[in-house]
Amino acid sequence: MSYRTVLLIALLSAGCGTTISATTINPAPRQLRPRPADTVEIFSSGPPRRPYIDVAFLEAEQETGFSVDNTPEFIAQLRERAAQMGCDGVVLGGTTHAADVVASVAIDASASKKGITATCIVYPPPALAASPPSPPTAAEPAPAAAPDSPATPAAPSPD
């Protein structure tokens, strides 16, 4: 048996799943506890309309270029990870593709790993969500011309 065949068999048997990584980006507005995965909302066409806080950036990626996991498995595993973290929802982002050098060497061809990004969100407690954000400070208005000062002449119009 050749070295490539052994390597290919090892890769096929070892790396056929999905890896989920999470990077915290903002503190949660309340204590988070694990919850059932089916209670985590999935948003695919944009974030929810109600107030929320992005608490973690999630990345799902095939373990190797030989993985058969795809978008349905990515979403299920992102939902599961978000549930373990205590998030209320997951806002799906874009798909990714990364070169898989090991798989490429094993099959003597180009191989890549597919992935998907997402954001784990948490709804603030009702008291925080009900309070409107403070409006931005308006710029000071220009001072009015003094009543006895001449008006600025209008620019001549071109004929």
Secondary structure, DSSP 8 states (H G I E B T S, - for coil): --HHHHHHHHHHHH--SEEEEEEE-S--SS------GGGSEEESSS--SS--EEEEEEEEEESSTT----HHHHHHHHHHHHHHHT-SEEEEEEEEEEE-HHHHHHHTS--EEEEEEEEEEE---HHHHHS---------------TTS----------
